[in-house]
């Protein structure tokens, strides 16, 4: 019991730069308190004391703002940061080394009792603030769920899920990931500014359209040269639409860069 508590405290010290001491973590971190109470509730639940397990879970909810069903299975070194508003369902499973931020829901989409209704998180998964992971599927080892994402399908190991509904970004190459891990040690909130696939696709289309605009301008210049147009005239007055140009910079600012 005490060795597991020490392990939980150490994982908070490793991942939260705001944590200054073991005493501060032990007394001021509601995520740690919620996990300690959940373990007692889970023991009651598994040994047939269902009501007592639910009541202990309710006490944890009152004291911490974190609701964990006593039937949920949570491994060691799980870090619940801030924690307010987290809901973890009965058949949820959370692997070792996971990090869960405030406002997360590990919920179910089925009303049938006795079936796997809630998600399974693999090892070292990061679920960012406000994310909703709904259903009895698996989020693979090392995956990341972006803030406010709504995940309704499995996430491959090492991938990142962002958006509503969540879109999957495959894992980067191993070398780049290793470099980032060495620099940061831990990816807080599980997402970077370049992780939105829709934004990346839009930027690619903008770059392509800008390149085509340049090519079309070169073609018009060649046509004008061949047709011996008047000197100093860059476009035909009767065809004002031909003078319009594609403003790539403006569209890039709209989708964010």
Buried (B, 14 or more C-beta within 10 A) or exposed (E): EEEEBEEBBEBBBEBBEEBEEEEBBBEEBBBBBBBBBBBBBBBBBEEEBEEBBBBBBBEBBEEBBBBBBBBBBBEEBBBBBBBEBBBBBBBBBBBBBBBBBBBBBBBBEEEEEEEBBBBBBBBBBBBBBBBBBBBBBBBBBBBBBBBBBBBBEBBBBBBBBBBEEBBBBEBBEEEEBEEEEEEEEBBBBBBEEEBBBEBEEBBEEBEEEBEEBEEEEEEBEEEBEEEEBEEEEEBEEEEEEEEEEBEBEEBBEEBEE
